[in-house]
Amino acid sequence: MKPVYLTDKPSPFALNEALVAREQDTLLRRRTPTEGGGGARLRVAGREYLNFSANDYLGLGSHEAIKAAFKTGVDRYGAGAGASPLVTGYNRAHQQLEEEIAYWLGLEAVLLFNCGFSANQAVLKALLGKEHLLWQDRLNHASLQEMGSQLPCKMRRFAHNDMEALEGQLEPGRGLIVSEGVFSMDGDQGPWGELSRLAAQSHNWLMIDDAHGLGVLGPEGRGTLAAQGVDPAGVHIQMGTFGKALGVAGAFVGGSRALVDYLVNFARHYVYSTHMPAAQACAVSQSITLVRTADESRAHLQQLITRFRQGAGQLGWTLGASETPIQPLLVGESRAALALSERLRERGLWVGAIRPPTVPAGTARLRITLSAAHSEQDVDCLLDGLGMRAEGLRHV
Ligand SMILES: *Cc1c(COP(=O)(O)O)cnc(C)c1O
């Protein structure tokens, strides 16, 4: 078959104009195919790099026990779910995983989704009608911002972690407040004690997206709420993902039995989508077993974070106010962030530059992520690569 080229035909969509404009602003994105590696390593075009870009915070993505559980699951249940969950795609392995998560996090009921993006969108879309209000942090994930702006409900965005601003916007009993456990580009945490106080006082519902806190923070890796000592009963909806610290893929939404039953009936992303493979649920179950007893990994990770922050500070770099494995190193201009990332790459260090529109204009950064799979020597290599800030900028 010959490929079909549409470029020289009249088109209702200005694809090339949009791409050229992005290129001119140094914002054009390109993908790089990787060749695996696992743990703290990454192979690209035959060369091995130290990986400081992944969200595999506990190094579980290539853990033998999880790979074995995935394989056994494939042997037992096949490669695919075969149907959406309300047809025949809901397997006992999914049911078991839901029960394990509910027990782990102290939730009444849990529902699995193929990914966090669709879980977030499903919840907002299923709950919020035009009579409702949605309040969300300005730095919330794209999946939340985007669905919020497309829904018929009114959306108010409050300044990042600004509880006074939120309190000023709240109206009693009108809808849902949503924020994140750990913010994905900044690594700082939402003030969950205060959020749950404001939600309770105003009789609104509260939802946490804990994609980056789950597995990393708190006793047994139960996440941001556990780490901050916040009663999960005051947070009506918890969303977490399996593709970050848990090292696999997929997501869940948890809360009351009524919430889950409602989503099973009204969440279109759930009802009309082929369920995640049962084998994947088996892998996630195994991962949770490991995560719950991974206190040593979490302690090692915390030591690496401290080591990196001290070292980068001594070199004169500005870091975000983050105590989590997400360590933004602020550079400013997109071009400078790209050049620094390129310089590190030449030294065998893979660190992604994050540019607008993912982050606000003028705050381009390196998003450095640490993992329990890194050693202290790995972190020292990164610090060597970052050199002195002044020297860094001369080379940029
Ligand atoms: C990664 C992420 C998601 C999306 O989860 P996926 O499973 O990757 O689709 C949602 N929210 C936040 C905060 C995230 O970082």
PDBQT file of the ligand as one rigid body, heavy atoms in Angstrom, charges set to zero:
ROOT
HETATM    1  C1  LIG A 401       0.527  11.124  34.730  1.00  0.00    +0.000 C 
HETATM    2  C2  LIG A 401      -0.605  11.884  35.345  1.00  0.00    +0.000 A 
HETATM    3  C3  LIG A 401      -1.933  11.622  35.004  1.00  0.00    +0.000 A 
HETATM    4  C4  LIG A 401      -2.292  10.693  33.892  1.00  0.00    +0.000 C 
HETATM    5  O1  LIG A 401      -2.085   9.376  34.230  1.00  0.00    +0.000 OA
HETATM    6  P1  LIG A 401      -1.781   8.305  33.073  1.00  0.00    +0.000 P 
HETATM    7  O2  LIG A 401      -2.077   7.017  33.695  1.00  0.00    +0.000 OA
HETATM    8  O3  LIG A 401      -0.369   8.501  32.667  1.00  0.00    +0.000 OA
HETATM    9  O4  LIG A 401      -2.734   8.648  31.950  1.00  0.00    +0.000 OA
HETATM   10  C5  LIG A 401      -2.920  12.289  35.693  1.00  0.00    +0.000 A 
HETATM   11  N1  LIG A 401      -2.621  13.198  36.650  1.00  0.00    +0.000 NA
HETATM   12  C6  LIG A 401      -1.358  13.501  36.968  1.00  0.00    +0.000 A 
HETATM   13  C7  LIG A 401      -1.085  14.506  38.023  1.00  0.00    +0.000 C 
HETATM   14  C8  LIG A 401      -0.312  12.863  36.317  1.00  0.00    +0.000 A 
HETATM   15  O5  LIG A 401       0.948  13.198  36.605  1.00  0.00    +0.000 OA
ENDROOT
TORSDOF 0
